[in-house]
Amino acid sequence: MTDKQHDRDEQGDTRPETDAERRRRRAQFLRELHEAKALRDRVQPRRARAARMRQAMRMRTFRW
């Protein structure tokens, strides 16, 4: 988020947010989240492997 956007949000901009703005913010958030997870996996490979194994176990035991 840029400083101008941040300042506008803090001042209580009352105009409703458009769907396009919301989707753009959500896409940015998801990109940053994916990047953070990838970084964590690189710096903590053992913990990342354990998390993958737990997720795989969850998927194997999930009932449709």
Z-matrix of the N, CA and C atoms (Angstrom, degrees):
N
C 1 1.445
C 2 1.518 1 108.26
N 3 1.314 2 116.35 1 131.06
C 4 1.455 3 119.56 2 -179.24
C 5 1.516 4 109.92 3 -78.30
N 6 1.329 5 115.37 4 165.10
C 7 1.461 6 119.73 5 -179.08
C 8 1.522 7 111.55 6 -62.08
N 9 1.348 8 116.87 7 -39.00
C 10 1.463 9 119.54 8 -179.41
C 11 1.523 10 110.62 9 -63.27
N 12 1.317 11 117.31 10 -43.65
C 13 1.461 12 120.50 11 178.84
C 14 1.523 13 109.90 12 -64.12
N 15 1.326 14 116.53 13 -43.41
C 16 1.461 15 121.47 14 -178.23
C 17 1.522 16 109.99 15 -61.91
N 18 1.348 17 117.23 16 -44.76
C 19 1.460 18 120.79 17 179.68
C 20 1.521 19 110.40 18 -62.14
N 21 1.326 20 117.17 19 -42.11
C 22 1.455 21 120.62 20 -178.79
C 23 1.529 22 110.29 21 -63.98
N 24 1.331 23 116.90 22 -41.16
C 25 1.459 24 120.54 23 179.81
C 26 1.528 25 111.68 24 -65.51
N 27 1.323 26 117.16 25 -39.07
C 28 1.460 27 120.18 26 -178.95
C 29 1.524 28 111.69 27 -69.77
N 30 1.335 29 117.56 28 -28.92
C 31 1.453 30 120.46 29 -178.87
C 32 1.521 31 111.44 30 -77.47
N 33 1.313 32 117.87 31 -2.08
C 34 1.457 33 120.84 32 176.72
C 35 1.510 34 112.47 33 77.66
N 36 1.321 35 117.19 34 48.50
C 37 1.454 36 121.66 35 176.69
C 38 1.532 37 107.72 36 -56.94
N 39 1.342 38 116.49 37 121.74
C 40 1.461 39 120.06 38 -172.33
C 41 1.522 40 113.36 39 -91.89
N 42 1.337 41 118.55 40 -7.30
C 43 1.458 42 117.70 41 -178.66
C 44 1.528 43 109.39 42 -70.14
N 45 1.320 44 117.22 43 141.91
C 46 1.473 45 119.36 44 -178.15
C 47 1.524 46 111.55 45 -67.67
N 48 1.303 47 114.74 46 145.05
C 49 1.457 48 120.88 47 -179.95
C 50 1.533 49 109.03 48 -76.96
N 51 1.311 50 116.23 49 135.30
C 52 1.460 51 118.82 50 179.68
C 53 1.526 52 109.72 51 -80.69
N 54 1.329 53 115.49 52 162.08
C 55 1.461 54 120.15 53 178.75
C 56 1.526 55 111.01 54 -61.14
N 57 1.331 56 116.41 55 -38.26
C 58 1.463 57 120.16 56 -179.29
C 59 1.528 58 110.98 57 -63.19
N 60 1.331 59 117.04 58 -42.08
C 61 1.471 60 120.27 59 178.64
C 62 1.523 61 110.79 60 -64.35
N 63 1.328 62 115.46 61 -42.95
C 64 1.464 63 119.76 62 -179.90
C 65 1.529 64 110.66 63 -63.46
N 66 1.338 65 117.09 64 -43.59
C 67 1.468 66 120.35 65 178.62
C 68 1.522 67 111.37 66 -64.47
N 69 1.344 68 116.83 67 -38.61
C 70 1.466 69 120.35 68 178.95
C 71 1.534 70 110.47 69 -64.77
N 72 1.341 71 116.58 70 -44.19
C 73 1.469 72 119.46 71 178.26
C 74 1.517 73 111.13 72 -64.07
N 75 1.334 74 116.81 73 -40.53
C 76 1.462 75 120.90 74 179.81
C 77 1.527 76 110.87 75 -65.06
N 78 1.326 77 117.15 76 -42.97
C 79 1.464 78 121.07 77 178.42
C 80 1.529 79 110.81 78 -61.60
N 81 1.327 80 116.46 79 -42.32
C 82 1.464 81 120.67 80 178.28
C 83 1.528 82 110.40 81 -62.64
N 84 1.332 83 116.15 82 -44.60
C 85 1.464 84 120.31 83 178.96
C 86 1.523 85 110.85 84 -60.35
N 87 1.333 86 117.14 85 -45.60
C 88 1.460 87 120.20 86 -178.50
C 89 1.524 88 111.80 87 -65.75
N 90 1.344 89 116.70 88 -36.58
C 91 1.480 90 119.47 89 175.77
C 92 1.522 91 110.51 90 -61.92
N 93 1.340 92 116.49 91 -46.82
C 94 1.460 93 120.19 92 -178.97
C 95 1.528 94 111.12 93 -65.60
N 96 1.329 95 117.17 94 -37.47
C 97 1.458 96 121.07 95 178.04
C 98 1.531 97 110.78 96 -63.13
N 99 1.330 98 116.17 97 -45.22
C 100 1.467 99 120.66 98 179.01
C 101 1.532 100 110.70 99 -62.56
N 102 1.334 101 115.85 100 -41.41
C 103 1.465 102 120.34 101 178.46
C 104 1.525 103 110.93 102 -63.17
N 105 1.321 104 117.07 103 -41.86
C 106 1.464 105 121.03 104 179.91
C 107 1.528 106 110.78 105 -65.00
N 108 1.330 107 117.05 106 -41.24
C 109 1.466 108 120.02 107 178.60
C 110 1.518 109 111.12 108 -65.19
N 111 1.335 110 116.92 109 -40.04
C 112 1.459 111 120.32 110 178.70
C 113 1.530 112 110.52 111 -64.02
N 114 1.317 113 117.00 112 -41.39
C 115 1.462 114 120.96 113 178.52
C 116 1.523 115 110.40 114 -63.55
N 117 1.329 116 116.83 115 -44.14
C 118 1.466 117 120.43 116 179.25
C 119 1.528 118 110.51 117 -61.78
N 120 1.331 119 117.00 118 -40.54
C 121 1.463 120 119.89 119 178.33
C 122 1.525 121 111.94 120 -63.20
N 123 1.334 122 116.37 121 -35.05
C 124 1.468 123 119.42 122 179.87
C 125 1.518 124 112.08 123 -71.84
N 126 1.332 125 117.02 124 -39.06
C 127 1.463 126 118.71 125 -174.84
C 128 1.523 127 112.73 126 -87.80
N 129 1.338 128 118.11 127 -15.21
C 130 1.468 129 121.14 128 179.02
C 131 1.529 130 109.10 129 -132.85
N 132 1.335 131 117.84 130 67.34
C 133 1.464 132 119.62 131 -173.85
C 134 1.526 133 113.81 132 -61.11
N 135 1.315 134 118.92 133 -35.01
C 136 1.468 135 119.85 134 -178.80
C 137 1.521 136 110.77 135 -67.56
N 138 1.329 137 115.67 136 -45.21
C 139 1.463 138 120.02 137 179.08
C 140 1.528 139 110.33 138 -65.23
N 141 1.333 140 116.67 139 -38.35
C 142 1.461 141 120.31 140 178.72
C 143 1.522 142 110.63 141 -64.61
N 144 1.322 143 116.94 142 -40.82
C 145 1.468 144 120.27 143 179.11
C 146 1.531 145 110.21 144 -64.69
N 147 1.314 146 116.54 145 -41.95
C 148 1.461 147 120.00 146 178.34
C 149 1.535 148 110.50 147 -62.86
N 150 1.326 149 116.81 148 -39.59
C 151 1.464 150 120.29 149 178.73
C 152 1.526 151 110.59 150 -65.54
N 153 1.341 152 116.62 151 -39.94
C 154 1.471 153 119.56 152 177.29
C 155 1.520 154 110.54 153 -63.26
N 156 1.335 155 116.97 154 -40.53
C 157 1.460 156 120.59 155 179.65
C 158 1.536 157 111.14 156 -65.17
N 159 1.336 158 116.65 157 -41.38
C 160 1.466 159 119.75 158 177.33
C 161 1.527 160 111.05 159 -63.08
N 162 1.331 161 116.45 160 -42.81
C 163 1.465 162 120.21 161 178.56
C 164 1.524 163 110.59 162 -63.12
N 165 1.330 164 117.49 163 -41.59
C 166 1.460 165 120.91 164 178.86
C 167 1.529 166 110.19 165 -63.13
N 168 1.323 167 117.16 166 -39.56
C 169 1.461 168 120.17 167 178.41
C 170 1.533 169 110.77 168 -64.94
N 171 1.345 170 115.80 169 -41.34
C 172 1.453 171 119.66 170 177.09
C 173 1.526 172 110.97 171 -59.49
N 174 1.330 173 115.95 172 -42.76
C 175 1.459 174 119.25 173 -178.33
C 176 1.525 175 110.99 174 -68.75
N 177 1.311 176 117.75 175 -34.73
C 178 1.471 177 119.94 176 179.73
C 179 1.521 178 111.74 177 -69.35
N 180 1.322 179 117.36 178 -32.03
C 181 1.458 180 120.45 179 -175.88
C 182 1.526 181 112.53 180 -95.18
N 183 1.323 182 117.46 181 -1.36
C 184 1.456 183 120.81 182 -179.52
C 185 1.518 184 110.51 183 -74.13
N 186 1.316 185 116.52 184 134.03
C 187 1.473 186 121.26 185 -179.83
C 188 1.529 187 109.11 186 -101.35
N 189 1.297 188 116.46 187 130.20
C 190 1.475 189 120.50 188 175.35
C 191 1.447 190 107.31 189 -78.55
